[in-house]
Amino acid sequence: MTETAPYDSAEFLDSDEAIAEYLAAAVEEGDPALFRHALGVVARARGMTQIAREAGLSRESLYRALSPEGNPSLDTAMRVMKALNVRLTAVPIETEPALPG
């Protein structure tokens, strides 16, 4: 019988660039729950206690905000992202040119 270990994305988020790409991919999907989950994975990769401290939150409130039932405010998300050394940016949505006809 083959034994497997659970996959954990946090194990691969070992640089600011990897974290930024991971969060950008989550934002691109347009699903707030996926972004919240990704933010939680990244915070866990960096250490929830450290991120909570740097974001000015209690560890418990950070866990609650990033839980599947959580709904972090934009302020909380931005504070967490700053603690993670990344920022959210806005760019125009590219539209495909209309086909002639």
Summary of the structure (lengths in Angstrom):
residues: 101
radius of gyration: 16.3
end to end distance: 59.0
largest distance: 59.0
contacts: 220
relative contact order: 0.14
helix: 57%
strand: 0%
